[in-house]
């Protein structure tokens, strides 16, 4: 954000003199009083996005440590591998013997994977089993069964009022290939043996996951972001410097998302933003981290105010240049004829009633002679206005208030009231400043696109702007500009 330089030097100078043709013929008087009011930046309320990220690779590594690769081993002798059954041989029913065996094997897991969709953190763990049925009834030496299962853990996380995570875990698994083998037309079912052990693994995951999620340090990260957001961020470096001061008021939570290896808390910081022109303002005093509040609006809703300022000193040389150029030709002054004028110092400042005062120091002489040379300073005041939501500036209710240090006051006042003087200046300077204003918006956008102050980085985009009414204050002529957009604060480590 920046004050307009081109616009200020040229556009507002137009305003200072473009309406001189409407001047009245006020009597002599002194210089108008100087205004002492300052430009006020009204505070704006914004909901700034504050994404807090946690690296899930840490959680995955912790689970890898907690859950061993070999989940369990199996060694169970005397198991019934093929139960007895009655079979009919010719016309005689006979009973087959029960075949016992020894079950041995191991169950291992694969790599633990983390992912997610929406608010669910999903942990998946593949399981593989290789189980041997040995010494089957003394008939066969060994049969081998393999099995695979996929364990899926869905973690739904919430935050307690003091910003600590609270998790609920939903674990399920399914054998994609159940453990078993076929022997003599019978299936050796090994599922029950596997399920008993797998239940213990699932129970351990239910205990481990919430504890490991607590170790991600969400509250600490939230606390840092809250404390460091009480700051002032430079939005324009010079001509003039512009700062935005951020005062957090509330922190809202709207859930989280999982993107790649990152778990991102969706936070919105309700903050008061103020614009300051000039030196860096003092940081606002910090307050304690407030309790969790539900997110009431979309995050990233930035509201800002920019006083687009023209220093009165920047108006003076523009006015002076126009007058010097015009003075190459005489002015036709009623009652005096052609009058030659030489212009000197131009003074501009804010006066009372929201008006701008312009003092023109010049010397006027009648080329036909017969009258003494007139010189002094003529003072004019006018009310700056602009049509709603535009940058086209003009003056109304322009008055010649009188002269100071003058001789030949009547000639000076008549010359100041001529349309030749006011019209020439107005024609030279009057223009619509849309082009310059659009260039300004581009500069503002670049200024706040990615700005950093200490460890606070603000990324913002301006979506819409509107202008208010032109105002004359003691320390400058300015156009209020309100804008809306999106913004995010990140704490850079």
C-alpha positions in Angstrom: 0.0 0.0 0.0 1.3 3.3 -0.9 0.3 6.9 -1.2 -0.1 7.9 -4.8 2.8 9.9 -6.1 1.9 10.6 -9.8 -1.8 10.9 -8.9 -0.9 13.2 -6.0 1.4 15.5 -7.8 -0.8 16.0 -10.8 -4.3 14.8 -10.1 -4.8 16.6 -6.9 -3.2 19.7 -8.3 -6.0 19.7 -10.8 -8.4 19.8 -8.0 -6.7 22.7 -6.4 -7.3 25.0 -9.3 -9.7 23.4 -11.8 -12.7 25.3 -10.5 -11.2 28.8 -10.3 -13.6 30.0 -13.0 -16.3 29.8 -10.4 -14.5 32.2 -8.1 -16.5 35.0 -6.6 -15.2 38.5 -5.9 -14.6 38.5 -2.2 -13.0 41.5 -0.6 -9.5 41.7 0.8 -8.4 39.5 3.7 -5.5 37.6 5.1 -4.2 34.1 4.5 -6.8 31.5 5.5 -6.1 29.7 8.8 -4.2 26.4 8.7 -6.0 23.3 9.6 -4.5 21.1 12.3 -6.5 17.9 12.0 -4.8 14.7 11.0 -5.6 11.9 8.7 -7.5 9.2 10.6 -7.2 5.6 9.6 -10.3 3.8 10.8 -9.6 0.3 12.2 -10.9 -2.6 10.0 -11.9 -6.0 11.1 -10.5 -9.0 9.2 -10.5 -12.8 9.5 -7.0 -13.6 8.4 -6.1 -17.2 7.6 -3.5 -18.7 9.8 -2.6 -22.2 8.6 -0.8 -24.2 11.2 1.1 -27.2 9.7 2.3 -30.4 11.3 4.7 -32.7 9.5 3.1 -36.2 9.4 6.5 -37.8 8.7 7.2 -37.4 12.4 4.0 -39.2 13.3 4.7 -42.0 10.7 8.2 -42.4 12.1 6.8 -42.7 15.6 4.4 -45.4 14.5 7.1 -47.2 12.7 9.1 -47.3 16.0 6.1 -48.3 18.1 4.8 -51.2 15.9 7.5 -53.8 15.2 7.9 -55.3 11.8 7.3 -58.8 13.1 4.0 -58.6 14.7 3.9 -62.1 16.2 5.0 -65.7 15.7 2.9 -68.9 15.8 3.9 -72.3 17.2 1.0 -74.5 18.2 1.4 -78.3 18.2 -1.5 -80.7 18.4 -3.9 -78.5 16.4 -6.8 -80.2 14.5 -6.0 -79.5 10.9 -8.5 -81.9 9.3 -11.5 -83.0 11.4 -12.9 -86.5 11.3 -15.9 -87.0 9.0 -18.0 -89.8 7.8 -17.6 -90.9 4.2 -19.5 -93.6 2.3 -17.3 -96.3 0.6 -19.5 -98.4 -1.6 -22.4 -99.2 0.7 -20.5 -98.9 4.0 -20.1 -95.6 5.9 -16.7 -95.2 7.5 -15.3 -92.4 9.7 -12.1 -90.8 8.7 -9.5 -90.1 11.4 -8.9 -86.6 12.8 -5.6 -85.3 11.5 -3.6 -83.2 13.8 -0.7 -81.0 12.9 1.6 -78.4 14.3 1.1 -74.7 13.2 4.2 -72.6 12.9 4.7 -69.3 11.2 5.0 -65.5 11.5 3.0 -62.4 10.7 4.8 -59.2 9.6 3.7 -55.8 8.6 4.7 -53.6 5.7 5.4 -49.9 5.7 2.9 -47.7 7.5 1.3 -45.1 5.2 -0.4 -41.8 6.2 -3.0 -40.0 4.1 -6.3 -38.3 4.5 -9.4 -37.0 3.0 -11.3 -34.0 4.4 -11.1 -34.2 8.2 -10.0 -37.8 8.5 -6.4 -38.8 9.0 -6.0 -42.3 7.6 -3.3 -44.7 8.7 -2.9 -47.9 6.7 -0.8 -50.9 7.5 -0.5 -54.0 5.3 -0.1 -57.3 7.0 1.3 -60.5 5.6 1.2 -64.0 7.2 3.0 -67.2 6.3 1.8 -70.2 8.4 2.9 -73.8 8.0 0.9 -76.9 9.0 3.6 -79.5 9.9 3.4 -83.2 10.5 -0.2 -83.5 9.3 -1.4 -86.7 10.9 1.9 -88.2 10.2 0.9 -88.4 6.5 2.2 -85.1 5.1 5.2 -83.3 6.2 4.0 -79.8 5.6 1.4 -77.6 4.1 1.8 -73.8 3.7 -0.8 -71.1 3.9 -0.3 -67.4 3.2 -2.6 -64.5 4.1 -2.8 -60.8 3.6 -4.7 -58.2 5.5 -5.1 -54.4 5.3 -5.5 -52.5 8.6 -7.1 -49.1 8.2 -7.3 -46.6 11.0 -9.4 -43.4 10.6 -8.5 -40.7 13.1 -11.0 -37.9 13.6 -9.3 -35.1 15.5 -10.8 -32.1 17.4 -9.3 -29.5 19.7 -10.2 -28.9 23.3 -10.9 -25.3 24.4 -7.2 -24.9 25.4 -6.0 -25.9 21.9 -4.9 -29.5 22.7 -5.8 -32.2 20.3 -8.5 -34.7 21.1 -8.7 -37.8 18.8 -11.2 -40.5 18.2 -9.9 -43.7 16.5 -11.9 -46.0 14.2 -9.9 -49.1 13.3 -11.0 -51.9 11.0 -9.3 -54.6 9.0 -10.2 -57.2 6.4 -8.3 -60.2 5.1 -7.8 -59.7 1.5 -6.6 -63.3 1.5 -7.6 -65.4 4.5 -5.0 -67.8 6.0 -5.8 -71.3 5.1 -4.9 -74.4 3.0 -6.6 -77.3 1.3 -5.8 -80.9 2.2 -7.6 -84.0 1.1 -10.6 -81.8 0.1 -10.7 -80.1 3.5 -9.8 -76.5 4.2 -7.3 -75.9 7.0 -8.7 -72.6 8.5 -6.0 -70.6 10.2 -8.1 -67.4 10.5 -9.0 -67.7 14.2 -5.4 -68.0 15.2 -4.4 -64.9 13.2 -7.4 -62.8 14.5 -6.5 -63.4 18.1 -3.1 -61.8 17.6 -4.3 -59.1 15.3 -6.7 -57.9 17.9 -3.7 -57.1 20.2 -2.0 -55.1 17.4 -5.2 -53.1 16.9 -5.5 -52.3 20.6 -2.0 -51.0 20.7 -2.6 -48.7 17.7 -5.7 -47.3 19.5 -3.5 -46.4 22.4 -0.5 -45.2 20.4 -2.1 -42.9 17.8 -3.7 -40.3 20.1 -0.5 -40.1 22.2 1.6 -39.5 19.2 -0.7 -36.9 17.7 -0.4 -35.0 21.0 3.3 -34.9 20.5 2.9 -33.0 17.3 2.7 -29.8 19.4 -0.3 -28.1 17.9 -0.9 -25.9 20.9 2.7 -24.7 20.9 2.5 -23.7 17.3 -0.8 -21.9 17.8 0.6 -20.1 20.8 3.6 -18.9 18.7 1.4 -17.8 15.8 -0.9 -15.9 18.1 1.9 -14.1 20.0 3.9 -13.1 16.9 1.0 -11.8 15.0 0.9 -8.7 17.2 3.0 -6.7 14.9 3.3 -4.0 12.2 4.0 -5.0 8.6 5.6 -2.7 6.1 3.4 -2.3 3.1 5.2 0.4 1.2 8.9 1.4 1.8 8.9 5.1 0.8 7.0 8.0 -0.8 5.7 7.7 1.9 6.2 4.6 4.1 3.0 2.8 4.9 2.5 0.3 7.6 -0.3 -2.1 8.6 -0.6 -2.8 12.3 -2.3 -6.1 13.2 -4.0 -6.6 16.6 -5.3 -10.1 17.0 -8.6 -10.3 18.9 -9.8 -13.9 18.5 -8.6 -17.2 17.1 -11.2 -19.5 15.4 -10.9 -23.2 14.4 -12.6 -24.7 11.4 -11.2 -28.2 11.2 -8.2 -29.5 9.3 -7.1 -31.1 6.1 -4.4 -33.5 5.0 -2.3 -32.6 2.0 0.6 -34.9 1.2 2.7 -35.3 4.3 1.2 -32.2 6.0 -1.7 -31.9 8.4 -3.0 -28.3 8.2 -5.1 -26.8 10.9 -7.7 -24.4 9.4 -7.6 -21.3 11.6 -9.0 -17.8 11.2 -7.5 -15.0 13.2 -10.0 -12.2 13.8 -7.8 -9.1 13.9 -8.0 -5.4 13.8 -5.9 -3.9 11.1 -4.9 -0.2 11.0 -3.0 1.7 8.4 -0.2 4.2 9.4 1.6 6.6 7.1 5.1 7.6 8.1 7.3 5.9 10.8 6.7 2.4 12.0 4.0 2.3 14.7 4.6 0.6 18.0 3.5 -3.0 18.1 0.2 -3.5 19.9 0.5 -5.1 23.4 0.1 -8.9 23.4 -2.8 -10.6 25.0 -3.0 -14.2 26.2 -4.0 -17.0 23.8 -7.9 -17.1 23.9 -10.0 -20.2 24.0 -10.9 -22.0 20.8 -13.8 -20.4 19.0 -15.6 -22.0 16.0 -14.8 -20.5 12.7 -17.6 -18.1 11.9 -16.6 -17.1 8.3 -14.3 -18.0 5.5 -10.7 -17.5 6.5 -8.5 -15.1 4.6 -11.1 -12.3 4.5 -8.9 -9.2 4.6 -10.4 -5.7 5.0 -8.0 -2.8 4.7 -8.0 1.0 4.5 -5.5 3.1 2.6 -5.4 6.9 2.9 -4.1 7.8 -0.6 -2.2 11.0 0.3 -0.9 14.0 -1.5 1.4 16.2 0.5 0.5 19.8 -0.1 4.1 20.5 -0.8 3.8 18.2 -3.9 1.0 20.4 -5.3 2.9 23.6 -5.2 5.5 23.0 -8.0 2.7 21.6 -10.3 0.7 24.7 -9.9 3.7 26.9 -10.3 4.8 25.2 -13.5 1.3 25.7 -15.1 1.3 29.4 -14.1 4.8 30.1 -15.5 3.8 28.5 -18.8 0.7 30.6 -19.1 2.4 33.9 -18.2 4.1 33.9 -21.6 0.9 35.6 -22.8 -1.0 38.5 -21.3 -4.3 38.1 -19.4 -7.4 40.0 -20.6 -8.6 41.6 -17.4 -12.0 43.4 -17.6 -11.5 47.1 -16.9 -7.7 46.9 -17.4 -7.2 45.3 -20.8 -4.2 43.0 -21.5 -2.2 42.5 -18.3 1.2 40.9 -18.0 1.7 38.7 -15.0 4.8 37.1 -13.5 4.2 34.4 -11.0 6.4 33.5 -8.0 5.9 31.4 -5.0 2.8 29.1 -4.7 1.6 28.0 -1.3 -0.9 25.3 -0.6 -2.3 23.8 2.6 -5.4 22.6 4.3 -7.7 25.1 5.9 -10.8 24.9 8.0 -14.0 23.3 6.7 -12.3 20.6 4.8 -11.1 23.1 2.2 -7.7 23.7 0.5 -6.1 27.1 0.5 -3.8 28.2 -2.4 -1.7 31.3 -2.2 -0.5 32.8 -5.6 2.3 35.3 -5.3 2.6 37.3 -8.6 3.3 40.7 -10.1 0.8 42.2 -12.6 1.4 45.2 -14.9 -0.7 47.1 -17.4 1.2 47.0 -20.7 -0.5 50.2 -21.8 0.9 52.0 -18.8 -0.7 54.6 -16.7 -1.1 52.4 -13.7 1.4 51.3 -11.0 2.7 47.8 -11.0 0.6 45.5 -8.7 2.1 42.7 -6.7 1.3 40.5 -3.7 -0.2 37.2 -2.8 -3.8 36.3 -3.7 -5.5 33.6 -1.5 -8.1 31.2 -2.8 -9.9 28.3 -1.1 -12.0 25.5 -2.5 -13.7 22.3 -1.5 -12.2 19.2 -3.1 -14.8 16.7 -4.3 -14.9 13.6 -6.5 -17.9 11.7 -7.9 -18.7 8.5 -5.9 -16.2 5.7 -6.3 -14.0 7.6 -8.8 -10.7 9.2 -9.0 -11.8 12.2 -11.0 -11.1 15.2 -8.8 -12.5 18.7 -9.0 -13.1 21.7 -6.7 -16.3 23.4 -5.9 -17.3 26.6 -4.0 -14.0 28.2 -4.9 -13.5 31.7 -3.4 -10.9 34.4 -3.6 -10.5 35.4 0.0 -8.2 38.3 -0.4 -4.6 39.4 -0.6 -1.5 39.8 1.6 1.5 42.1 1.2 -0.2 43.6 -1.8 -0.1 46.8 -3.8 -2.7 47.4 -6.4 -5.0 44.9 -4.7 -7.9 45.6 -7.2 -5.9 44.5 -10.2 -4.7 41.3 -8.4 -8.2 40.3 -7.4 -9.6 41.0 -10.9 -6.8 38.9 -12.4 -7.4 36.1 -10.0 -11.0 36.0 -11.0 -10.5 35.8 -14.7 -11.5 32.7 -16.6 -8.2 33.1 -18.6 -6.2 32.3 -15.5 -8.4 29.7 -13.9 -9.4 28.1 -17.2 -5.9 27.7 -18.5 -4.7 26.0 -15.3 -7.8 23.8 -15.2 -7.4 22.8 -18.9 -3.7 22.0 -18.4 -4.2 19.9 -15.3 -7.8 18.5 -15.4 -7.9 14.8 -16.3 -9.4 11.6 -15.2 -6.8 9.7 -13.2 -8.1 6.2 -13.8 -4.9 5.1 -15.5 -2.7 6.4 -12.8 -5.0 4.9 -10.2 -5.0 1.5 -11.8 -1.2 1.6 -11.8 -1.4 2.4 -8.1 -3.6 -0.7 -7.4 -1.0 -2.8 -9.2 1.7 -1.3 -6.9 -0.5 -2.0 -3.8 -1.0 -5.6 -4.9 2.7 -6.2 -5.4 3.4 -4.6 -2.0 1.2 -6.9 0.0 1.6 -10.0 -2.2 4.4 -11.4 0.0 5.6 -9.1 2.7 7.5 -10.1 5.9 8.3 -8.4 9.2 10.5 -10.5 11.5 9.1 -14.0 11.5 5.6 -12.9 10.3 5.0 -13.3 6.6 1.8 -12.0 5.1 0.6 -13.2 1.7 -2.4 -11.3 0.4 -4.4 -10.6 -2.7 -6.7 -7.6 -3.4 -10.0 -8.5 -5.0 -12.1 -5.3 -4.8 -11.5 -1.7 -3.9 -13.8 1.3 -3.5 -12.9 4.9 -3.0 -14.5 7.4 -0.7 -14.8 11.2 -0.8 -11.7 13.3 -1.2 -10.8 15.0 2.1 -8.5 17.9 3.0 -6.8 17.6 6.3 -4.0 19.6 7.9 -1.3 17.2 7.0 -2.4 16.3 3.5 -5.1 15.9 0.8 -6.2 12.3 0.7 -8.6 9.9 -0.9 -9.9 7.1 1.3 -9.6 3.7 -0.3 -11.2 0.6 1.1 -10.3 -2.8 -0.1 -11.3 -6.4 0.3 -9.2 -9.5 -0.5 -7.7 -12.6 1.0 -4.8 -12.9 3.4 -2.8 -15.5 5.2 -0.3 -15.2 8.0 2.6 -17.7 8.3 5.2 -17.8 11.0 8.5 -18.4 9.3 11.0 -20.4 11.3 
